[in-house]
Amino acid sequence: MDKNNYNWLRINETDSIASNFLKSNEVKAVIIEGSRYCLGKIDNRYYALKDRCPHAGASLGTGWCDNSGNVVCPVHRIAFDLKTGKNTSGEGYYALSYPVEIEENTLYIGIEKKKWFQFWR
């Protein structure tokens, strides 16, 4: 992953230290510059998905993390691998995933830079 291909947005707007922003196996919905993301923590590493279940549009960040490191949608119990966004409960959906970095105790989410000819998100 080339870090220069991403715009890095600050996640934690408070003075909380990044390592304590979430507990292990916890997910949370965060809003950054008007967009919603599902932030999760597994084995002391942070991961991010788009905070929208591709099945019915529910907030993944209001769901929970199972023992296998999947975020579970609170509406229909569809599970997604928090690391990759791949559906793990068999429905065939995919949630968009984003890289997360920690610098100087601050969390950042990487949004891929758009090509000049790309008009969709």
N, C-alpha and C positions, 0 to 999 in steps of 0.2 A: 504494500500500500504506500503510495507516494503521498505524503502529507500535504504537498503543494496542490494536489488535485481537489482539496476540500476547503470550504469555508468553515472555520471552527467557531462555534457559538458557545458562549458561556452558559453552563447549566445552573449551577448553584449561585443564586444572586444574594445569598446570605453570607454571614461570616463563618458558617459551619465548615469544618474541615471535610474535604472530599471523602476521606475514608469513613466518615461517620454519617454521610448523607443518607444512606440506606443501610438497613441491616441485611445480612446474608439471606438469600432466598426471599427477597422482598421486591415488589414492583411498585412504581409510582407514576402517575401521569404528571408531566411537566409541560409548561407552555413557554416556548422560546420564540420571541419575535413573531407572535401571533400563530405559530404552528404548534400542534400537540405531539408529544413524543411519550412513549412508554419507556421509562428507565428502569432497569433491573440490575440486581447484584447477585452474582453466583460465585462462590469460592473467592471472595474478596476482589472480584473483577466486575466492572460495570459494562453493561450492554444496552443498546437502545434499538427500539423498533418504532415504526409509525404507530401512533396511538389510535389506531382504527382497525378493528377486526375486519378483514376483507370479506367475511361472510355476510355480516349484517350491520357493520358500522359501529359496534359497541366500543367503548374505551377499554383497551387492553390494560392500561395503567390502573384501572379500578378492579382488575381481576386479581389473581394470585399466582405464586410460583409453586409448582409441584416439586416433589423430591428429585425429579430427573432434570431439573433446570429448565422446565418449560413454563411459559406464561400461559395461563388458562383464561379464556374469555369468560367474563362473568355472566353472559347471557345464555349461550348455548354450549358452554364447556369445551369449546374447540381449543386445542393446545398448539402452541408454536414454540419451537426451539428459540430461546432468547438470544443465543449466539448467532444464529443464521437466519431466523425468520421462517424457516421451513415448518410446514404443518406436520405435527407428529401424531395426530389422532386419526389420520386417514381420510380426511375430507378433500385433500388436494389443494388447499389454499396456501398462500405465501404472504407473509407480512414483510414489508420493506425494512431492512436493517441498516443501522448506521454505526460507524466506529465511534468509540468513546475514549478519550485520553484524559489523563490527570497531569496537570502542570502546576507546580507551586500550590498544592492543596486545592486546586480549582478544577472542576469537571468541565470538559468541553465535548460537544457532539460535532462530528464531521458531516457536513452536508456537501455532497459532491457538486463541484462547480459545473454549471451548465455550459454546453457548447453554444456558440452564437446562433446556430441553426436549430436548436432544440426549443420547441414551444410548449411542451407539456412537462408535467412533473410526475 
